[in-house]
Amino acid sequence: ENGATNILQVQQPPVNTGPTSLPGAFAVEGPHFNSQDHNNFNLPESYENQNEVLVHATLVEDPPPETEVYTAYAEPLLPFREKYKWHLRGGFCAAIIALVVALVIAIPIAQRNKSMTSIALQTSNQTSTNMLGVAQRQALKWVLGPNNSQYKPTRDRNQIAQRYILATLYYSTGGGNWTQNSNMLSKDYECNWYESVICSQAAVTTIQLENNNVQGTLPSEIGVLEQLQHLKLGQNNISGAIASELNSLKNLQELNLTKNGFAGDIPRSMGDLQNLTLLDVSHKKLAGGDSNRAR
C-alpha cells in the first residue's frame, strides 16, 4: 500500500499469483534468476535475506519444484492516474504555464500587428487590407515581419510609415530586379539602404534611382514623404500616370522623371509646389509637358 515495496514469499505447492487471487499485484513475464544473480539488483535495505532466490519485478505463477521458498520482488499494482499522479499533475501545471506564456507573448504581438496594420492603411488612405494593392500587401507583410520587430507603433509611428512607403515603392517597381538594390528592405535603418535613400533627421529627403532598371508604376504613397526634396527616377521604365499625390510634397525641389514610360497628363496641382525648381519629364509625350526640362 501507499506505493511501498512488497516482498512476497511463495511457498510450495505453487500458488496462483495472478491479479484475481493476489490483489495489489500483477504477474509480469520475466526470467527466473538463481541465487547468484541477486547481487546485480539494488534490494531495499529492509530486505535482509540475501540467500533466497530473487525474481526482480516478476511474480511467478509456477515456482521451480526444487525451490522450497521462492521470493518475488514487486511493486503493488495501482491505477494509472494514482501511480503517476505527480507526473500528471506536473504535466498539467507545465501545460498551464506554457499556455500562459504563449498568451503573454501572443497578445502583445497581435496588438502590435494590428497597430502597424492601421499605420499602413492610413498611409495608403485605405480602411481595409482588402482594398490594398498587391505591392501594398507585400509591403505590409514585410512591415509585420522580423525585419521590423524592433519598431513599436507607439514610439516609431513615423518610421514605420516611412519604411512601409519605401517597401511599397520597392514592390511596385520590381525592386528585386533593380540593378542596384543592395541592403534594400533589410533590418538596417532605412537611411543606410544602399545609396538610393538619403535622410536628414530620420526623415527621407532624397530618393535617387536613376538608370537602375526600375519598372512598374509609381505608388501614390510617395506623396506621404513630407520631407522629400529630391525624387530622381530618370532613365528607367516606369509606366502609368504621374501620381497626383505628389502635389503633397511641399518640400520637393527636384522631380526627375525623364526617359520613362509615363502617360497621361502632368497633374495641374504640380504647379502648387512652390519649392519645386526642377521638373524634368523630357523624352515623353505628356500633356502639359514638352521635350525639355521645365524650370
Secondary structure, 3 states (H helix, E strand, C coil): CCCCCEEEEEECCCCCCCCCCCCCCCCCCCCCCCCCCHHHCCCCCCCCCCCCCEEECCCCCCCCCCCCEEEEEECCCCCHHHHCHHHHHHHHHHHHHHHHHHHHHHHHHHHHHHHHHHHHHHHCCCCCHHHCCHHHHHHHHHHCCHHHCCCCCCCCHHHHHHHHHHHHHHHHCCHHHCCCCCCCCCCCCHHHCCCCEEEECCEEEEEECCCCCCEEECCHHHHHCCCCCEEECCCCEEEECCCHHHHHCCCCCEEECCCCEECCECCHHHHHCCCCCEEECCCCCCECCCCCEEC
